[in-house]
Amino acid sequence: MAATISEVREFWNAHPCQSDLSQRASRREYFEDISRKRFNGREWHVPAVARFGEFAAKDVLEIGCGIATDGLEFAKRGARYVGIDLTPTAIKLARERFVLFDLPGRFELANAEERIPFPDETFDHVYSFGVIHHSPRTEAIIDEMYRVLRSGGTFTIMVYNRASINYYVEIMFLRRLFRLLLYPSAMPRLLAKLMDVPEWKLAGHQRRLKAGRRLSADEWVSMNTDGPHCPLAKVYNRREAAELFRRFQDVRQEVWEFNSDHWPLIRTVIPASVERAIGRIWGWHRIIYGRK
């Protein structure tokens, strides 16, 4: 059965992206810690991709703003920032973050599949990082992007990359090959220590495995991206991504991010420069740029 937008909303409302990266008691320190871990960790490439400083005095819309980690960076550099999100929890946290850092920004609860709540040609730039591939109607979101962008306006979008190590080697081969290892009750704890993977994720996979229900290919991919209970995640190769954005001009693509956290043994023997080079060829993040 295909995932519904209600299921997507429920999952992300309970698990706002990046909100678990810090446990600091001070709210300001909590948000600062999340930003530090995002931009100085495995997603070090985000500032290079997002180009936060290029949109000063521009109207910027983020689709799926989450807790506004990236949104804050646009606002710090002078963008007139607007964030929309499907979930009330994310909007609440995003507003709190902007108040704490005394920055202007506007946030709206919205389902971008149905309608982005702004008139035609409102924005100079649309940004969305790791969001639209979780939508049952990704194409409808892109149509709305086109509508709200001004003529000549630009976009930066990240979707998961089908042509990646993460997809072909990890998700579709190794995890299928070794999934039966999860049957013994003690295995989530043991594998979590060996593989440097959160135990709760492995325990969730174990429960789904023991339930005995045959999973579709789409379900298998979804549960192996953002956790065992993620209802929907899609992957795109170059051709598929180009088709999504066929209405736009000057569309170009690049890939980033080899997640060595999932490969602790490899991480200890290859230098960071090699890890980053691998990400630029077979990375998990497919970045699409273009203009209207």
C-alpha positions in Angstrom: 0.0 0.0 0.0 1.4 3.4 -1.0 2.2 5.8 1.9 -0.2 8.7 2.4 0.6 12.3 3.2 -1.0 11.8 6.6 1.5 9.1 7.4 4.4 11.2 6.2 3.1 14.1 8.4 2.7 11.9 11.4 6.2 10.4 11.2 8.0 13.7 10.7 5.9 15.5 13.3 7.1 12.9 15.8 10.7 12.9 14.5 11.7 16.5 13.4 14.8 16.1 11.3 18.0 16.9 13.2 16.1 17.6 16.4 17.9 14.7 18.1 21.4 15.9 17.4 21.7 17.6 20.7 20.6 17.2 24.3 21.8 20.5 25.6 19.6 22.0 28.4 20.0 25.6 27.3 17.7 26.2 24.3 20.2 28.5 22.6 23.0 26.0 23.1 20.8 23.2 21.9 20.2 24.9 18.5 23.9 26.0 18.3 25.0 22.4 18.9 22.8 21.1 16.1 24.1 23.7 13.6 27.7 22.8 14.6 27.1 19.1 14.2 25.4 19.5 10.9 27.9 21.9 9.2 31.1 20.5 10.8 30.1 16.8 10.5 29.2 14.6 7.6 27.1 17.3 6.0 30.0 19.8 5.8 29.1 20.3 2.2 25.7 21.9 2.9 27.0 25.5 3.0 28.8 25.0 -0.3 25.6 23.6 -1.9 23.2 26.1 -0.3 25.4 29.2 -0.9 23.7 31.0 2.0 25.5 34.3 1.4 24.3 34.7 -2.2 20.7 35.7 -1.4 21.0 38.8 0.7 18.0 41.1 0.1 16.3 38.3 -1.8 13.0 36.6 -1.1 13.9 33.0 -0.2 11.4 30.1 0.4 12.5 26.9 2.1 10.1 24.0 1.4 10.3 21.6 4.4 12.2 24.0 6.7 12.2 21.5 9.6 13.7 23.2 12.7 15.3 25.9 10.4 18.9 24.9 10.7 19.6 26.0 7.2 17.0 28.7 7.3 18.8 30.5 10.1 21.9 30.7 7.9 20.0 32.4 5.0 18.5 34.9 7.5 21.8 35.6 9.1 23.2 36.7 5.7 20.3 39.1 4.9 17.8 37.0 3.0 14.1 37.7 3.5 13.4 34.2 4.6 10.2 32.2 4.6 10.0 28.6 5.8 7.0 26.2 5.3 6.7 22.8 6.7 4.1 20.0 6.8 4.4 19.5 10.6 3.4 21.7 13.5 6.3 20.5 15.7 8.8 21.7 13.1 7.1 25.1 12.7 7.1 25.6 16.5 10.8 24.8 16.8 11.7 26.9 13.8 9.9 29.9 15.3 11.5 29.4 18.6 15.0 29.3 17.0 14.5 32.5 15.1 13.2 34.3 18.3 16.2 33.1 20.3 18.6 34.4 17.7 16.6 37.6 17.1 16.3 37.2 13.4 13.4 38.0 11.1 11.6 35.2 9.4 8.2 33.9 8.5 6.9 30.4 9.0 3.8 28.8 7.6 2.3 25.3 8.2 1.5 24.1 4.7 1.3 21.0 2.5 3.3 22.0 -0.6 1.6 19.2 -2.6 -1.7 21.1 -2.4 -0.6 24.7 -2.4 2.2 26.9 -1.2 0.3 29.7 0.5 1.8 32.6 -1.5 0.8 34.3 -4.8 2.4 33.5 -8.1 6.0 34.8 -8.6 6.6 35.7 -4.9 10.2 34.4 -4.5 13.6 34.8 -5.9 14.9 31.5 -4.7 13.5 28.2 -3.6 15.5 25.9 -1.4 14.7 22.4 -0.2 17.2 19.9 1.2 16.1 16.3 1.6 12.4 16.9 1.7 10.5 16.4 -1.6 11.5 12.8 -2.0 9.4 12.1 1.1 6.2 13.3 -0.6 3.7 11.0 -2.3 3.3 13.7 -4.9 6.7 15.1 -5.5 5.8 16.4 -9.0 3.0 18.5 -7.5 5.5 20.2 -5.2 7.7 21.0 -8.1 4.7 22.5 -10.0 4.1 24.8 -7.0 7.8 25.7 -6.9 7.5 26.8 -10.5 4.4 28.9 -9.7 5.8 30.8 -6.8 9.2 31.5 -8.4 9.7 34.8 -10.2 10.9 34.8 -13.8 14.7 34.2 -13.6 14.3 32.9 -10.0 16.6 30.0 -9.0 16.3 26.8 -7.0 18.5 24.4 -5.1 17.0 21.0 -4.2 18.5 17.8 -2.7 17.0 14.4 -3.2 18.4 11.0 -2.5 20.6 9.6 -5.2 19.9 6.2 -6.7 23.3 6.0 -8.4 25.1 5.9 -5.0 27.0 3.5 -2.8 24.4 4.1 -0.1 21.6 2.8 -2.4 23.2 0.0 -4.5 25.8 -1.3 -2.0 24.4 -0.7 1.4 20.6 -0.6 1.1 19.9 -3.0 -1.8 22.8 -5.5 -1.3 24.4 -5.6 2.1 21.3 -4.9 4.2 19.3 -7.5 2.3 22.1 -10.0 2.5 22.6 -9.6 6.3 19.1 -8.8 7.4 18.6 -12.3 8.9 21.3 -11.6 11.4 18.8 -9.4 13.2 16.6 -12.3 14.2 18.4 -13.2 17.5 17.2 -10.9 20.3 20.6 -9.6 21.3 21.7 -8.7 17.8 20.6 -5.0 17.7 22.8 -4.2 20.7 25.8 -6.2 19.4 25.5 -4.8 15.8 25.0 -1.3 17.1 28.4 -1.5 18.8 30.2 -3.1 15.9 28.7 -0.9 13.2 28.3 2.4 15.0 24.6 2.5 14.2 21.9 3.6 16.7 20.5 0.6 18.5 16.9 1.9 18.3 17.1 1.7 14.5 18.3 -1.8 14.5 15.6 -2.8 17.0 13.0 -1.3 14.8 14.3 -3.2 11.8 14.2 -6.4 13.9 10.6 -5.8 14.9 9.6 -5.3 11.2 11.5 -8.4 10.2 9.9 -10.6 12.8 6.5 -9.3 11.9 6.8 -11.5 8.8 5.1 -9.3 6.3 6.6 -9.2 2.8 7.9 -5.7 2.1 7.6 -4.0 -1.3 10.7 -2.5 -2.9 9.5 1.0 -2.0 8.9 0.0 1.6 12.4 -1.5 1.8 14.1 1.6 0.5 12.0 3.9 2.8 12.7 2.0 6.0 16.4 2.0 5.2 16.8 5.7 4.7 15.4 7.7 7.7 14.7 4.9 10.1 12.6 1.7 10.2 9.3 3.6 10.5 9.9 6.1 7.8 6.8 5.7 5.6 8.2 7.0 2.3 11.6 7.9 0.8 12.3 7.9 -2.9 15.6 7.9 -4.9 16.4 9.5 -8.2 19.1 9.0 -10.8 20.3 11.7 -13.2 17.6 11.0 -15.8 14.8 10.8 -13.3 15.8 14.0 -11.6 16.1 15.8 -15.0 12.6 14.7 -15.9 11.2 16.1 -12.6 12.6 19.5 -13.4 12.0 19.6 -17.2 10.0 22.8 -17.0 13.0 24.8 -15.7 16.0 26.2 -17.5 19.8 25.7 -17.0 19.2 22.6 -14.9 22.4 21.0 -13.6 23.1 18.2 -11.1 25.9 17.1 -8.9 26.3 14.5 -6.1 27.8 14.9 -2.6 28.2 12.9 0.7 29.6 9.5 1.2 28.4 8.6 4.7 31.4 6.9 6.3 29.6 6.7 9.6 28.0 3.5 8.2 31.5 2.1 7.3 33.5 2.5 10.5 36.3 0.2 9.4 36.8 2.0 6.1 36.6 5.4 7.9 39.7 4.5 10.0 41.9 3.8 6.9 40.9 6.3 4.3 41.8 10.0 4.6 39.0 12.6 4.6 40.0 13.8 1.1 39.4 10.4 -0.3 36.1 10.1 1.5 35.0 13.4 0.0 36.1 12.4 -3.4 34.0 9.3 -3.2 31.0 11.4 -2.2 31.4 13.6 -5.3 31.1 10.5 -7.6 28.8 8.1 -5.7 27.3 10.3 -3.0 23.9 9.9 -1.4 22.9 13.6 -2.0 21.8 14.5 -5.5 21.7 18.2 -5.8 19.7 19.9 -8.6 20.1 23.5 -9.5 18.2 25.6 -12.0 16.1 28.6 -12.8 12.7 29.6 -14.0 
